[in-house]
Amino acid sequence: MGKKPAQKLSRREFFEKGHLYYLTHLSIDNVIFGFHDNQLKVLLLEWKDTRRWCLPGGFILKGEHIEEAAIRVLHQRTGLNNIYLQQFYAFGDPNRERSKHGIEPPLEVKNKSWLTERFVSIGYWALVEFSKVVPKPDEFSETCQWWDIDKVPTLILDHNNILEKALDSLRRNLNDYPVGRDLLPPKFTMPELQRMYETILDKQLDRRNFQKKMLALDILERLNERKQGGAHKAPFLYRFDQRKYEKAMKQGLRIGLQ
């Protein structure tokens, strides 16, 4: 782990002295997905004094592994540990910091801040269980909250493009790796699992075909209990078989939903 500042830097100190502790020209942007009320959601920060929104990002301490930095940023924003992170793209357009949606540092440090220089950003996406997240803003943001994926506002810099790339990567991974364990509660119904896949893929799936394919993967365990508060013949509850799920994450699988 890289050397941290002896005490937390103020916003101005970070602009002026952050380069003493963090790598320059390289940053992390995390796209954190959740699923709630049949909606795919993404965690966003509202930048201080601007009313503009951005993805949860951060910088890499000198001597820190890039993945350690991504995990640290994820934990700081959600309070969660042991979350699967997928690196999906590097964003290196030399004009990305000059976007009209960019964020300016305070005027008194604008001409000497390391943050005004060109940055390449490494993108990661993560899947988290919505109910376990306690969103936390950072020193640069007013709030941290969930947004429905289809209601995301115009973000700073190229963050809308980063989000689009992350969603495309997630969709491509759906056919190769199971994803429901990190988005759904421990017990769920087959319709809830199908709705999660439909929301991510943004298309409807045939009910019988979907159930047949999911059961054929042999990673689900049907429980001898039904959804509470439903109709007379409420659907059965399922859960993921932890051992088989972990094996599928390592070896991959082929679902064939797309």
N, C-alpha and C positions, 0 to 999 in steps of 0.2 A: 504494500500500500504506500502511496506517495505521502510526502510530508504535508500535513495540514497546517493552516495558520494557527498560531498559539491561541488566538481567540477569534470569534466570528467577526468577519470584516463587515463594516458598514457598506451601504450601497456605493458611496463615493470611493471608499477604500478599495472595494472590489474592482471598480473601473480603473483605479490608479495603480494598484499593487497586485492585482490578481495574477499577473504574469510571473510573479515570483514563486507561485505555488502550483499554477496550472499550465498545461501545455498551451502554447499559442497556436492559432490557425487550425485547431481541431476541436470539435465539439460532439456532443451526443444529443440526439433527439429521440425520445421514446414516444411511441404511439400505443397508448394503453387502452385496450378494448374491454368492455364489460357488456353484460346482457341482462336486461331487466324489463319486466312488463312487455315481453315479446318485442323488445327493441334492442338493436345493437347500439351501444353507446361508446363514446370516446371521452377520455379525461382531458380537460383543457384548463389553462391558466389565463387569468385576466391580468394583463400587464399594468403595473402601477401608473396612475396619472394619464392613461391613454384610452382606456375603455376598449382596448384591442385584445384579442385572444391569441394564444399560441399553444403549441404542444409542450409538454413537460420536457425540458432539456437541461443540460448541464455541461460541465467541463471536466477534463481528465487531469487528475493530480499528477505531478511529475513522479514517475516511477510506478504509477498505477496502471494495471492492465485495463484495456478498453472495456472488456466485459465487466470487470469489477466496477468501473465507473457507471456503466449502464444499470447494473444491479443497485448501486448506491442511489442513483437518481430515482429509480423505481421505488425503492424503499422509502425515500424521503417524501415522495408524493402520495404514497398509498399506505405506508405502514406495514406492508407485507414482505415476507421473506419466502425464499424457495419458489419463486415464480419463473416459469419457462420464458426465456427471451429468445427471439429470433432476429438475428442481424439480416437485414434485407436489402440495403442499398447504401451507397455513398453519394452524397449530394455536393458536387464540386463546381457548380456554375460560378465563374468569377464575378458575375453580376448579382448573385443572390442577396448580398448584403446591401445592394444599392436599390432594392425594390422600394416603390413608393409606400409600401406597407411596413417598412423597416422601423426599428425603434432607435431613437437617438439617445446617446448618453447625455448627462448634464452638460450644459454649455461650458462650465468652468474646466471640464476635463476632456472635452470633445476632441481636441487636437492632439492629445497625448495618451489617449486610452488604447490599450492593446485590443479592446473589443471592437474598435472601428476598422481593424484590418480584416483581410480576407480570411474566411473560415470554411473548411470542409467539414460537413456534418455526417456522422455515421448514424444511420437509422436502425432502430430496433422496434419490433412490436411485441407486445405482451398480452396475454389473456388472463383476466382476473375475475374472481367471483364478486359480483357487485356488492353484495351484502357485507362482505368482509373489509371493504375499503373505507378508510377514513381520509378523505381528500385533504391534503395539506398544501397551502401556498408556500412559495419560497420568498426570499428577500426582495425579489423583483416583481412580485405579483400581489394583487389584492385578494383574489379568490381562486379556488381550485374546485371545479365542479364537472359533473357529467353533462354531455350533450348527446341528443339523438344524432345518429350518424347522418341522417338526411336533413338536419337543421343546423349543421355547423356553419358559423359565420365566416366572413373573410378573415383569414388569419394573417399574422405578420410574416414578413419575408416570403419564403417559398413553402410555408408549412402546410398550405392546402395541397400542394403537390406531394409533399412528404406523406401526408395522410392518404392520398389517393394511391400512391405506390405501396404503402403498407397494407391497405385493404386488398389490393390486387395480389400481393404476396400471400396474405392470409387465405384468400380464395383458392389460390393454386395449391396451398398446403393442405386444404381440406380433403383432397383426394388421396393424400399420402400419409397423413398423420391424424389421429383422433384429437379433437379439440374440446369436446364438451365438458370434461372434468373441471377445467379451469373457469368455465363460464356459467355452468349450471349449479344448483344446490346439490348436495350429496345424493338426494333421491329426486327423481324426476319421472315424468311420463313420456311415452313415445311421441305423443303430439307435441310436447314441449321441446323434445330433442329435434323433431322435424322442423318446428317453427324457428329454432335457433339456426339451423342450416339454411332454411329459406331466407331468413333475414340477412345472413352474411352473403349468400349468393345472389340475393335480390331477384329471386324467381321462385315459382311454386314447384313442388315436387309431388309426384304421385305417392299417395299414402301407402298403398300396399307394396309398391316397389321399394320405397324408402325403408320400410320396416324389414322387408326381406333382406336387403343389403346390409342393414345395420346388425341384424341378428347373425348374419353369416360371418361377420367379422369376429365373432366369439369374444367380445370384450365387455358385453353387457350381462348383468345378472338380474333376472326378473324376480322381484320380491313378492311374497305372499301377502301383499297389502295393496289397497287401492288409494287413489287420490281422495283426500278428505274434502267434504263440502261440495262434491260434484254431483252429477246425475246419479240415478239409481244404479246404472252400470258404469260407474266411474272407471277410467283406465287404470291398469296396473302401474305400479311404480317400479322403476329400474334404478340400478346404480352401476357404476363402472367397476369391473374386476381390477383391482389395483395392480396385481402381478401381470395380468395380460395386457393392461393398458400401458404399463411401463415397457413391456416387451415390444408392443406396437410402436411406441415412441422411438425406440432404438432401431428397430428393423424396418419400420415403415409398413404400409398396407396399401391396398388399392380399392377405394370405395366405388369409384365410377359414377359420381353424381353429376359431373359436368360433361 
